[in-house]
Amino acid sequence: MNIIPLLAMDFLISFIGNALPFFGEAYTVYASLTLLSIRPPMQYTVLVIIITALGASISKNVSYALATH
């Protein structure tokens, strides 16, 4: 199973979803649906959680940094 495209898409959706106001939780639904559709092993599930969390936190940090200037 090639998980790299899934991780890249999850990262982008979590990054963009958190950059838009009022759409922050949409990435969790997307990640949950993709995980349910492919039924990956536990290691991949943890990896998807970490990647989506990184995308969300980086997006918030970028938006807060841009707002202060």
C-alpha beads as a LAMMPS data file, in Angstrom:
LAMMPS data file: protein, C-alpha beads

69 atoms
68 bonds

1 atom types
1 bond types

-500.0 500.0 xlo xhi
-500.0 500.0 ylo yhi
-500.0 500.0 zlo zhi

Masses

1 110.0

Atoms # bond

1 1 1 0.000 0.000 0.000
2 1 1 1.401 3.369 -1.032
3 1 1 0.476 5.732 1.779
4 1 1 2.527 8.733 0.611
5 1 1 -0.251 10.256 -1.573
6 1 1 -2.743 9.772 1.249
7 1 1 -0.421 11.486 3.731
8 1 1 0.241 14.365 1.333
9 1 1 -3.471 14.879 0.717
10 1 1 -4.276 14.665 4.428
11 1 1 -1.574 17.235 5.180
12 1 1 -2.829 19.636 2.504
13 1 1 -6.461 19.322 3.540
14 1 1 -5.648 19.841 7.211
15 1 1 -3.421 22.821 6.353
16 1 1 -5.981 24.481 4.081
17 1 1 -8.905 23.564 6.330
18 1 1 -7.328 25.275 9.307
19 1 1 -6.356 28.326 7.292
20 1 1 -10.025 28.988 6.515
21 1 1 -12.180 30.347 9.340
22 1 1 -14.914 27.992 10.624
23 1 1 -13.658 24.976 8.631
24 1 1 -11.040 23.654 11.056
25 1 1 -12.693 20.353 11.891
26 1 1 -13.394 19.309 8.296
27 1 1 -9.959 17.716 8.011
28 1 1 -10.740 15.271 10.827
29 1 1 -13.805 14.036 8.964
30 1 1 -11.789 13.645 5.756
31 1 1 -8.976 11.793 7.523
32 1 1 -11.461 9.527 9.292
33 1 1 -13.231 8.678 6.055
34 1 1 -9.996 7.892 4.235
35 1 1 -8.821 5.696 7.099
36 1 1 -12.141 3.857 7.175
37 1 1 -12.046 3.297 3.425
38 1 1 -8.550 1.779 3.283
39 1 1 -8.440 0.071 6.727
40 1 1 -4.700 0.546 7.272
41 1 1 -2.571 -1.085 9.963
42 1 1 -2.193 0.726 13.284
43 1 1 1.162 2.293 12.329
44 1 1 -0.411 4.046 9.337
45 1 1 -3.312 5.236 11.445
46 1 1 -0.937 6.849 13.933
47 1 1 1.044 8.351 11.055
48 1 1 -2.101 9.912 9.555
49 1 1 -3.003 11.377 12.954
50 1 1 0.462 12.903 13.323
51 1 1 0.495 14.304 9.770
52 1 1 -2.950 15.907 10.091
53 1 1 -2.026 17.392 13.467
54 1 1 1.172 18.843 11.987
55 1 1 -0.721 20.333 9.062
56 1 1 -3.297 21.907 11.359
57 1 1 -0.771 23.308 13.812
58 1 1 1.530 24.696 11.114
59 1 1 -1.444 26.331 9.422
60 1 1 -2.563 27.999 12.646
61 1 1 0.955 29.193 13.397
62 1 1 1.249 30.701 9.917
63 1 1 -2.122 32.448 10.181
64 1 1 -1.317 33.809 13.656
65 1 1 2.088 35.002 12.467
66 1 1 0.543 36.771 9.489
67 1 1 -2.157 38.350 11.651
68 1 1 0.326 39.975 13.991
69 1 1 2.015 41.948 11.221

Bonds

1 1 1 2
2 1 2 3
3 1 3 4
4 1 4 5
5 1 5 6
6 1 6 7
7 1 7 8
8 1 8 9
9 1 9 10
10 1 10 11
11 1 11 12
12 1 12 13
13 1 13 14
14 1 14 15
15 1 15 16
16 1 16 17
17 1 17 18
18 1 18 19
19 1 19 20
20 1 20 21
21 1 21 22
22 1 22 23
23 1 23 24
24 1 24 25
25 1 25 26
26 1 26 27
27 1 27 28
28 1 28 29
29 1 29 30
30 1 30 31
31 1 31 32
32 1 32 33
33 1 33 34
34 1 34 35
35 1 35 36
36 1 36 37
37 1 37 38
38 1 38 39
39 1 39 40
40 1 40 41
41 1 41 42
42 1 42 43
43 1 43 44
44 1 44 45
45 1 45 46
46 1 46 47
47 1 47 48
48 1 48 49
49 1 49 50
50 1 50 51
51 1 51 52
52 1 52 53
53 1 53 54
54 1 54 55
55 1 55 56
56 1 56 57
57 1 57 58
58 1 58 59
59 1 59 60
60 1 60 61
61 1 61 62
62 1 62 63
63 1 63 64
64 1 64 65
65 1 65 66
66 1 66 67
67 1 67 68
68 1 68 69
